[in-house]
Amino acid sequence: MRHSLEARAPFLDHELVELAFSLPGEIKIPGRRLKGLLKDMARARLGPEIVDRPKMGFSFPFKEWLRGPLAGAVGEVFASGRIFADGWLDRGFCRALLREHRAGLADHAPRLWTLYSLARWYDRWLA
């Protein structure tokens, strides 16, 4: 997640982050295996068939959700979110993206989800 917001809740815990930063590299990366300590610990609970399998992606049907059940929530955040009032994002532009997406004129799902997540984060932590 080099250039984006980390959203995996277990890795957001400040105590876990502090512990990880306190460990020397040879413990965190045993045998120069990336994520070695994490994988060793996970293997004990999840088993090798889960931890050692090839990487696989996953997705959610954001495109459909943003045209259906999530459209109202996203529209509400775009209407009242502090990030817009504070001038960080252009409310009109974001609402236009949502309208185009809902009308089926374009697939703005990735952008909309990112903007919605950022606006919610801003309301929670900075407003």
Backbone torsions as a table, in degrees:
resi	resn	phi	psi	omega
1	MET	NA	47.7	-173.0
2	ARG	-57.4	-39.6	-174.5
3	HIS	-122.5	31.1	179.8
4	SER	-146.6	174.1	-178.5
5	LEU	-75.5	127.6	177.6
6	GLU	-73.6	124.0	-175.4
7	ALA	-121.9	9.6	178.2
8	ARG	-87.5	105.3	-169.3
9	ALA	-49.3	-43.8	-178.2
10	PRO	-59.4	-29.3	-177.5
11	PHE	-88.7	3.0	176.2
12	LEU	-95.9	-8.6	-178.2
13	ASP	-67.6	120.2	-174.5
14	HIS	-63.3	-32.7	179.7
15	GLU	-68.5	-38.0	176.5
16	LEU	-65.5	-43.2	178.6
17	VAL	-62.3	-44.3	179.2
18	GLU	-62.1	-41.2	177.5
19	LEU	-62.7	-46.6	-179.2
20	ALA	-60.1	-41.7	179.9
21	PHE	-69.8	-23.7	-178.7
22	SER	-81.2	-16.3	-177.6
23	LEU	-82.3	140.9	175.6
24	PRO	-69.1	154.7	-177.1
25	GLY	-56.1	-37.9	-177.8
26	GLU	-65.3	-23.5	176.2
27	ILE	-82.4	-41.3	-178.7
28	LYS	-70.0	-32.5	-176.4
29	ILE	-125.7	67.9	-177.5
30	PRO	-64.0	132.5	-179.7
31	GLY	63.7	22.0	-179.5
32	ARG	61.5	24.1	175.7
33	ARG	-88.5	119.4	178.9
34	LEU	-59.8	137.2	-178.4
35	LYS	59.1	26.0	-175.8
36	GLY	-57.8	-49.9	-179.1
37	LEU	-63.6	-45.1	179.4
38	LEU	-59.8	-45.5	-179.6
39	LYS	-67.5	-39.3	178.1
40	ASP	-61.3	-42.4	179.7
41	MET	-69.3	-40.5	179.8
42	ALA	-67.5	-37.1	-179.2
43	ARG	-59.8	-34.9	-179.9
44	ALA	-65.9	-30.9	-178.5
45	ARG	-97.8	-36.3	-173.6
46	LEU	-100.4	-22.6	-177.8
47	GLY	91.4	155.3	-177.1
48	PRO	-66.2	-28.0	-179.0
49	GLU	-64.5	-24.3	176.6
50	ILE	-91.1	-50.7	-173.2
51	VAL	-69.3	-37.6	-173.2
52	ASP	-96.8	4.6	179.0
53	ARG	-73.0	160.2	178.2
54	PRO	-61.7	150.8	179.3
55	LYS	-61.4	138.0	178.4
56	MET	-138.8	142.5	-178.4
57	GLY	-84.8	171.3	174.6
58	PHE	-150.1	156.6	178.6
59	SER	-148.7	163.2	176.3
60	PHE	-115.3	155.1	-179.1
61	PRO	-80.2	58.2	-178.1
62	PHE	-58.3	-38.3	-178.7
63	LYS	-55.0	-48.5	-179.3
64	GLU	-72.4	-42.1	-179.5
65	TRP	-60.8	-37.6	-179.3
66	LEU	-73.6	-13.2	173.3
67	ARG	-97.7	-5.0	-176.5
68	GLY	-131.5	-111.0	-170.0
69	PRO	-63.5	-25.5	-179.7
70	LEU	-92.5	-12.0	-174.9
71	ALA	-57.4	-42.5	-179.3
72	GLY	-65.0	-44.0	-179.6
73	ALA	-64.8	-42.2	179.3
74	VAL	-66.1	-43.8	177.9
75	GLY	-59.7	-39.2	178.7
76	GLU	-64.9	-43.7	178.3
77	VAL	-65.9	-39.9	178.3
78	PHE	-67.4	-25.7	179.1
79	ALA	-82.0	-32.9	-171.1
80	SER	-124.3	-1.0	-176.6
81	GLY	-63.9	139.6	-178.6
82	ARG	-66.9	-26.9	-178.7
83	ILE	-61.3	-28.8	177.9
84	PHE	-79.2	-44.2	179.1
85	ALA	-62.7	-34.0	-179.6
86	ASP	-81.4	-3.1	174.3
87	GLY	85.3	11.4	-179.4
88	TRP	-80.1	-33.2	178.7
89	LEU	-127.6	151.0	178.8
90	ASP	-86.3	109.1	-177.1
91	ARG	-58.7	-45.4	-178.0
92	GLY	-61.4	-41.2	179.1
93	PHE	-63.3	-45.9	-179.0
94	CYS	-64.6	-41.5	178.5
95	ARG	-66.7	-35.5	177.0
96	ALA	-65.4	-41.0	175.7
97	LEU	-57.8	-45.0	-179.6
98	LEU	-63.8	-43.1	178.7
99	ARG	-61.1	-46.4	178.9
100	GLU	-61.0	-41.7	-179.9
101	HIS	-64.7	-48.6	-178.9
102	ARG	-61.9	-33.5	-179.9
103	ALA	-79.1	-6.5	-179.8
104	GLY	78.8	15.6	-179.5
105	LEU	-78.9	-24.2	-179.1
106	ALA	-158.6	159.5	174.6
107	ASP	-101.8	95.8	179.0
108	HIS	-102.0	15.3	-173.8
109	ALA	-52.5	-49.1	-178.7
110	PRO	-60.4	-43.6	179.5
111	ARG	-65.3	-46.1	-177.9
112	LEU	-61.9	-43.3	-179.5
113	TRP	-63.8	-40.8	178.6
114	THR	-65.1	-45.5	179.8
115	LEU	-64.5	-42.1	178.6
116	TYR	-62.7	-46.5	-179.8
117	SER	-62.3	-42.6	178.7
118	LEU	-63.8	-44.2	179.9
119	ALA	-63.3	-41.7	177.8
120	ARG	-65.2	-42.0	178.3
121	TRP	-61.2	-45.2	-179.4
122	TYR	-60.8	-45.7	178.8
123	ASP	-61.4	-36.2	-176.9
124	ARG	-75.6	-40.7	-170.3
125	TRP	-109.7	-22.7	-174.5
126	LEU	-118.0	-19.5	-176.6
127	ALA	-81.0	NA	NA
